[in-house]
Each structure stands twice: as structure tokens, then as C-alpha cells.
């Protein structure tokens, strides 16, 4: 990593701009691979996931050329200065729900600041990361700056969390695994850890809410990305005065969502990531029914 971190910031910025442009040249291929791997509709990958990922690399390429410290006058005849230095080898473990976007959010800032990256992709969605690694080679990213692991969390992920040459680790995933990551980091070299973990986000709809806005927002909040989103609005609290009206309109709006295979042009919601996830959702429905809930759509 020292040679990458020692490059002039303008040089790193130029290399990252070249990588962003190379990703743009492969945007259709990336969109197809992302749809194939994740089940999200191709048109969503084409309009959102891939363009936003590419934009992330453009953004941090510009930022890479503007990294600077500060000079501070601390006494009448003294001054101090700050200096930004790379951490070194950084690791990242990403989930399967936004494969390329998660990769971009972790890799781009890491490389822009002069660090190198060892990234572990999800075993459920490895393809876009593998294609990204190939594009890195084509774009001339120096050997060893970006490194990819394709393997299970129990093996590859744990090894990355324990490795003493990894000085910083970023993880996006479940709270349960996040706790394990912190423990492994502490037991090894006390590496810095950044965690982005799942939640149970509520939407709260009051009597005076504009239902023309609230209903579509609540529907999108839970069904966006097949419902596979760490900030999905998976709880909805509706004030008593508009409860029935809200439920009726929510059901009507939900019925308009076209389910189908991810490459069909009229598909709004594609398949779940795998059979395990599908069974989990169906089990939640059955559990709700056992507790007295009514299935309306």
C-alpha cells in the first residue's frame, strides 16, 4: 500500500476518474449482471443502482485531488499543522441487497484517501464485484490496491476481521454479525470498525396526514428493493381516525405493484434474493396470522 498512499493526490484522482469512466463504459453489462444476481428489475439497475455507483466514484475522484491539512497559528510566534495520512490496508464486508452500490460506498472513499482495500462480497451476489475487479484491471488501477474475496462470512469474513494487517474494517449487515465483528477486531489488533446495521424503521401516520403523499411513501418504504433494505419502513403506526381509510388505500396502491421476473420491462418488483429469504417472509406472515392479524393483500 505505501506506493499508492504516497502518490500525489492529483495522480490518485486521475486514476479514480479513469476507473469511473471505465465503469460508465461497462454500465449496461453491470446492470445486467446486477439484475441477474440480485433479482432486482433490470430497469432499476439501469436507472439507479449502476448510475449512483458510478457517480460515487466520480465524486470521490474529485475529492481525492482536494485532500489537504490545515496550518494553525497557536501562539504569536508559533504555528501547528495537521496532516492527513492513509490508514493503510482496509477491509470491507458488504451485503447482498445493493451489491455494487455498497461496494462503491466503501471502495471509493477508501482508495481516494490513499488506502488499499480487501473487500469480501456476499456469497449470494458475487458477480458485480467480480466484474468490478476486472474493470479495475482494465482501467489501470495498480496491482494490489483493490483486492476481492468471494467466500462465506464464517470463513473469509472472520479471517478478514481477525487479520492483524487489516487496520480498519467496514461492515454492513445484521446486528448479530456486527457484534461478532467488533469482538473479532478487539481480539486481534483493535482495528477500527465501522458498522452499518439493520433496523426496524417505523412510519408514523397522523390523522392530519396528506394520504396522497403518505400512502405511496409507506408502500415504497416497505416494498422498495423487494423489501430488502436495512432502512425499510417495516412498521407502520396509523392514528385511529384515519386507520381504515389508510389501510384501504394502502391495499389498493400495493395491488398495482407488478410482480415478475427481473428482465421483464413491466416488472416493478422482482424475486426475493433466494428461497431462504422467501421462506422467512412467509413465516412472518404465518406468525402474524397466528397472532390474530388479517391478510388484506
RODO-2510 file (C-alpha; in nm, 4 decimals, decimal comma):
residues 297
     n   res          X          Y          Z
     1     x     0,0000     0,0000     0,0000
     2     x     0,2783     0,2573     0,0647
     3     x     0,3280     0,3300    -0,3064
     4     x    -0,0444     0,4022    -0,3559
     5     x    -0,0652     0,6183    -0,0446
     6     x     0,2496     0,8067    -0,1447
     7     x     0,1167     0,9067    -0,4870
     8     x     0,0370     1,2763    -0,5349
     9     x    -0,3312     1,3329    -0,4681
    10     x    -0,3768     1,4623    -0,8221
    11     x    -0,2431     1,1337    -0,9601
    12     x    -0,4748     0,9248    -0,7446
    13     x    -0,7642     1,1451    -0,8535
    14     x    -0,6778     1,0925    -1,2202
    15     x    -0,6648     0,7134    -1,1777
    16     x    -1,0001     0,7099    -0,9982
    17     x    -1,1560     0,9296    -1,2667
    18     x    -1,0344     0,6758    -1,5220
    19     x    -1,1945     0,3974    -1,3196
    20     x    -1,5257     0,5874    -1,3026
    21     x    -1,5196     0,6350    -1,6807
    22     x    -1,4408     0,2660    -1,7307
    23     x    -1,7407     0,1760    -1,5156
    24     x    -1,9574     0,4013    -1,7319
    25     x    -1,8356     0,2194    -2,0431
    26     x    -1,9469    -0,1098    -1,8834
    27     x    -2,2711     0,0266    -1,7359
    28     x    -2,5076    -0,1935    -1,9387
    29     x    -2,3092    -0,5060    -1,8578
    30     x    -2,3005    -0,4118    -1,4896
    31     x    -2,6766    -0,3524    -1,4868
    32     x    -2,7463    -0,6918    -1,6444
    33     x    -2,5153    -0,8724    -1,4018
    34     x    -2,6664    -0,6901    -1,1024
    35     x    -3,0205    -0,7816    -1,2087
    36     x    -2,9224    -1,1417    -1,2783
    37     x    -2,7515    -1,1781    -0,9419
    38     x    -2,9884    -0,9892    -0,7113
    39     x    -3,3320    -1,0265    -0,8701
    40     x    -3,3999    -0,6532    -0,8764
    41     x    -3,5587    -0,5292    -1,2010
    42     x    -3,3151    -0,4529    -1,4800
    43     x    -3,4663    -0,1072    -1,5334
    44     x    -3,3981    -0,0224    -1,1670
    45     x    -3,0359    -0,1286    -1,2054
    46     x    -3,0073     0,0791    -1,5221
    47     x    -3,1678     0,3906    -1,3748
    48     x    -3,0490     0,3803    -1,0140
    49     x    -2,8008     0,1246    -0,8816
    50     x    -2,5381     0,1481    -1,1551
    51     x    -2,5521     0,5264    -1,2235
    52     x    -2,5393     0,6036    -0,8497
    53     x    -2,2428     0,3707    -0,8036
    54     x    -2,0556     0,5369    -1,0897
    55     x    -2,1415     0,8823    -0,9534
    56     x    -1,9879     0,7799    -0,6214
    57     x    -1,6536     0,7097    -0,7897
    58     x    -1,6658     1,0406    -0,9777
    59     x    -1,7401     1,2247    -0,6520
    60     x    -1,4526     1,0722    -0,4577
    61     x    -1,2156     1,1085    -0,7517
    62     x    -1,2687     1,4842    -0,7283
    63     x    -1,2353     1,4723    -0,3509
    64     x    -0,9075     1,2802    -0,3804
    65     x    -0,7467     1,5785    -0,5500
    66     x    -0,8514     1,8138    -0,2698
    67     x    -0,7259     1,6345     0,0395
    68     x    -0,5277     1,8779     0,2487
    69     x    -0,4368     1,9586     0,6044
    70     x    -0,4528     2,2901     0,7871
    71     x    -0,1980     2,5357     0,9221
    72     x    -0,3000     2,6916     1,2548
    73     x    -0,1446     2,9830     1,4423
    74     x    -0,1435     2,8582     1,8004
    75     x     0,0806     3,1306     1,9524
    76     x     0,2006     3,4707     1,8280
    77     x     0,5280     3,3145     1,7163
    78     x     0,4216     2,9529     1,6713
    79     x     0,2063     2,7570     1,4339
    80     x     0,0886     2,3981     1,4099
    81     x    -0,0184     2,1993     1,1096
    82     x    -0,2383     1,8973     1,0530
    83     x    -0,1517     1,6241     0,8092
    84     x    -0,3873     1,3655     0,6607
    85     x    -0,2280     1,0232     0,6222
    86     x    -0,3741     0,6962     0,4890
    87     x    -0,4716     0,4345     0,7451
    88     x    -0,3239     0,1516     0,5376
    89     x    -0,4923    -0,1755     0,4499
    90     x    -0,8693    -0,1542     0,4993
    91     x    -1,1239    -0,4339     0,4833
    92     x    -1,4918    -0,4274     0,3908
    93     x    -1,7717    -0,6823     0,4140
    94     x    -2,0800    -0,5967     0,2094
    95     x    -2,4324    -0,7451     0,1947
    96     x    -2,6354    -0,8734    -0,0976
    97     x    -2,9184    -0,6189    -0,1224
    98     x    -2,7276    -0,3388    -0,3033
    99     x    -2,4111    -0,5165    -0,4202
   100     x    -2,2416    -0,2589    -0,6433
   101     x    -2,3654     0,0449    -0,4518
   102     x    -2,2338    -0,0978    -0,1240
   103     x    -1,9042    -0,1702    -0,2945
   104     x    -1,8827     0,1855    -0,4298
   105     x    -1,9646     0,3477    -0,0958
   106     x    -1,6796     0,1593     0,0703
   107     x    -1,4163     0,1297    -0,2014
   108     x    -1,4268     0,4817    -0,3497
   109     x    -1,3530     0,6840    -0,0317
   110     x    -1,1024     0,4247     0,0855
   111     x    -0,8962     0,4457    -0,2332
   112     x    -0,9354     0,8226    -0,2647
   113     x    -0,7642     0,8675     0,0719
   114     x    -0,4659     0,6545    -0,0272
   115     x    -0,5668     0,3285     0,1409
   116     x    -0,5871    -0,0128    -0,0151
   117     x    -0,8933    -0,2342     0,0109
   118     x    -0,9668    -0,6015     0,0697
   119     x    -1,3377    -0,6469     0,0059
   120     x    -1,5490    -0,9521     0,0770
   121     x    -1,8614    -0,9699    -0,1343
   122     x    -2,1721    -1,1643    -0,0390
   123     x    -2,1872    -1,5278    -0,1455
   124     x    -2,5399    -1,4527    -0,2681
   125     x    -2,4354    -1,1713    -0,5060
   126     x    -2,0694    -1,2042    -0,6066
   127     x    -2,0953    -1,1246    -0,9781
   128     x    -2,0875    -0,7436    -0,9939
   129     x    -1,7880    -0,7335    -0,7581
   130     x    -1,6027    -0,9806    -0,9803
   131     x    -1,6827    -0,7691    -1,2854
   132     x    -1,5711    -0,4591    -1,0960
   133     x    -1,2357    -0,6235    -1,0224
   134     x    -1,1934    -0,6973    -1,3932
   135     x    -1,2760    -0,3354    -1,4801
   136     x    -1,0181    -0,2176    -1,2245
   137     x    -0,7533    -0,4093    -1,4189
   138     x    -0,8704    -0,2631    -1,7481
   139     x    -0,8674     0,0897    -1,6037
   140     x    -0,5065     0,0555    -1,4865
   141     x    -0,5627     0,0545    -1,1129
   142     x    -0,2255    -0,0510    -0,9675
   143     x    -0,1967    -0,4133    -0,8641
   144     x    -0,2858    -0,4745    -0,5001
   145     x    -0,4853    -0,1535    -0,4489
   146     x    -0,8199    -0,3341    -0,4733
   147     x    -0,8444    -0,6982    -0,3673
   148     x    -1,1530    -0,9170    -0,3714
   149     x    -1,2570    -1,2154    -0,1605
   150     x    -1,5526    -1,4286    -0,2619
   151     x    -1,6417    -1,6550     0,0261
   152     x    -1,8635    -1,7161     0,3253
   153     x    -1,8738    -1,4840     0,6207
   154     x    -1,7884    -1,7670     0,8583
   155     x    -1,4582    -1,8277     0,6773
   156     x    -1,3478    -1,5320     0,4631
   157     x    -1,5272    -1,2693     0,6731
   158     x    -1,3910    -1,3962     1,0024
   159     x    -1,0386    -1,4164     0,8621
   160     x    -1,0630    -1,0566     0,7433
   161     x    -1,1907    -0,9386     1,0824
   162     x    -0,9105    -1,1207     1,2652
   163     x    -0,6260    -1,0311     1,0274
   164     x    -0,3651    -0,8165     1,2012
   165     x    -0,2520    -0,6402     0,8835
   166     x    -0,6021    -0,5029     0,8302
   167     x    -0,6163    -0,1748     1,0228
   168     x    -0,9752    -0,0691     0,9501
   169     x    -1,2864    -0,2748     0,8763
   170     x    -1,6246    -0,1568     0,7474
   171     x    -1,9221    -0,3901     0,7720
   172     x    -2,2813    -0,3617     0,6518
   173     x    -2,5192    -0,6350     0,7626
   174     x    -2,7049    -0,7727     1,0601
   175     x    -2,6700    -0,6542     1,4181
   176     x    -2,5825    -1,0075     1,5263
   177     x    -2,2868    -1,0305     1,2896
   178     x    -2,1865    -0,6729     1,3741
   179     x    -2,1368    -0,7767     1,7359
   180     x    -1,9159    -1,0640     1,6204
   181     x    -1,7111    -0,8278     1,4013
   182     x    -1,6430    -0,5988     1,6983
   183     x    -1,5396    -0,8946     1,9118
   184     x    -1,3016    -1,0325     1,6480
   185     x    -1,1494    -0,6891     1,5886
   186     x    -1,0903    -0,6456     1,9614
   187     x    -0,9361    -0,9904     1,9982
   188     x    -0,6896    -0,9305     1,7142
   189     x    -0,5318    -0,5865     1,6702
   190     x    -0,8049    -0,3492     1,7933
   191     x    -0,8627    -0,2417     1,4352
   192     x    -1,1003     0,0462     1,3733
   193     x    -1,4512    -0,0735     1,2943
   194     x    -1,7415     0,0976     1,1180
   195     x    -2,0792    -0,0770     1,1385
   196     x    -2,3936    -0,0128     0,9364
   197     x    -2,6509    -0,2493     1,0807
   198     x    -3,0134    -0,3375     1,0186
   199     x    -3,3091    -0,1693     1,1854
   200     x    -3,6845    -0,1831     1,2277
   201     x    -3,7840     0,1567     1,0948
   202     x    -4,1352     0,2919     1,1668
   203     x    -4,3579     0,5147     0,9575
   204     x    -4,5956     0,7172     1,1767
   205     x    -4,9101     0,8436     1,0020
   206     x    -5,1207     1,1001     1,1908
   207     x    -5,4844     1,1957     1,1319
   208     x    -5,3878     1,5179     0,9536
   209     x    -5,1519     1,3457     0,7087
   210     x    -5,1927     1,4006     0,3358
   211     x    -5,2814     1,0453     0,2326
   212     x    -5,1973     1,1186    -0,1317
   213     x    -4,8391     1,1545    -0,0110
   214     x    -4,8358     0,9231     0,2917
   215     x    -4,9768     0,6108     0,1251
   216     x    -4,7334     0,5918    -0,1707
   217     x    -4,4468     0,6765     0,0644
   218     x    -4,5427     0,3961     0,3051
   219     x    -4,5849     0,1463     0,0195
   220     x    -4,2464     0,2391    -0,1267
   221     x    -4,0938     0,2296     0,2198
   222     x    -4,1696    -0,1403     0,2652
   223     x    -4,1705    -0,2779    -0,0907
   224     x    -3,8691    -0,0872    -0,2281
   225     x    -3,5964    -0,3278    -0,3412
   226     x    -3,8310    -0,6246    -0,2781
   227     x    -3,8464    -0,5108     0,0845
   228     x    -3,4786    -0,5980     0,1226
   229     x    -3,3485    -0,2734     0,2651
   230     x    -3,1890    -0,2008     0,6035
   231     x    -3,4000     0,1149     0,6422
   232     x    -3,7253    -0,0359     0,5108
   233     x    -4,0369     0,1072     0,6731
   234     x    -4,1336    -0,2305     0,8107
   235     x    -4,3566    -0,0896     1,0860
   236     x    -4,6475     0,1464     1,0200
   237     x    -4,8278     0,3243     1,3035
   238     x    -5,1513     0,4890     1,1872
   239     x    -5,3620     0,7162     1,4077
   240     x    -5,7067     0,5783     1,4816
   241     x    -5,9047     0,8444     1,2967
   242     x    -5,7686     0,7512     0,9514
   243     x    -5,6774     0,3882     1,0117
   244     x    -5,9405     0,2197     0,7922
   245     x    -5,9058     0,4734     0,5128
   246     x    -5,5271     0,4371     0,5171
   247     x    -5,5406     0,0564     0,5107
   248     x    -5,7845     0,0554     0,2199
   249     x    -5,5703     0,2910     0,0136
   250     x    -5,2520     0,1073     0,1102
   251     x    -5,4024    -0,2197    -0,0165
   252     x    -5,5192    -0,0542    -0,3406
   253     x    -5,1773     0,1002    -0,4024
   254     x    -4,9962    -0,2258    -0,3243
   255     x    -5,2141    -0,4155    -0,5710
   256     x    -5,0716    -0,2028    -0,8529
   257     x    -4,7201    -0,3406    -0,7976
   258     x    -4,6408    -0,5737    -1,0885
   259     x    -4,4523    -0,8818    -0,9744
   260     x    -4,2415    -1,0687    -1,2252
   261     x    -3,9007    -1,1792    -1,3392
   262     x    -3,6380    -0,9084    -1,3269
   263     x    -3,5803    -0,8723    -1,7026
   264     x    -3,9468    -0,8148    -1,7956
   265     x    -3,9933    -0,4465    -1,8859
   266     x    -4,3158    -0,4086    -1,6855
   267     x    -4,1860    -0,5695    -1,3647
   268     x    -4,1893    -0,3391    -1,0623
   269     x    -4,0904    -0,5974    -0,8009
   270     x    -3,8648    -0,8883    -0,8861
   271     x    -3,7958    -1,2105    -0,6954
   272     x    -3,6504    -1,2257    -0,3456
   273     x    -3,2789    -1,2892    -0,3233
   274     x    -3,3213    -1,6616    -0,2536
   275     x    -3,5505    -1,9302    -0,1170
   276     x    -3,4284    -1,8721     0,2390
   277     x    -3,5394    -1,5097     0,2303
   278     x    -3,8739    -1,6028     0,0748
   279     x    -3,9402    -1,8583     0,3478
   280     x    -3,8508    -1,6024     0,6151
   281     x    -4,1103    -1,3604     0,4758
   282     x    -4,3770    -1,6313     0,4516
   283     x    -4,3021    -1,7372     0,8085
   284     x    -4,3550    -1,3794     0,9274
   285     x    -4,6936    -1,3751     0,7545
   286     x    -4,7957    -1,7013     0,9201
   287     x    -4,6756    -1,5766     1,2581
   288     x    -4,8843    -1,2621     1,2153
   289     x    -5,1915    -1,4675     1,1320
   290     x    -5,1355    -1,6842     1,4406
   291     x    -5,1324    -1,3658     1,6488
   292     x    -5,4640    -1,2500     1,5031
   293     x    -5,3535    -1,0350     1,2075
   294     x    -5,5661    -1,0207     0,8938
   295     x    -5,4074    -1,0542     0,5496
   296     x    -5,5561    -0,7834     0,3255
   297     x    -5,3444    -0,8127     0,0117
***
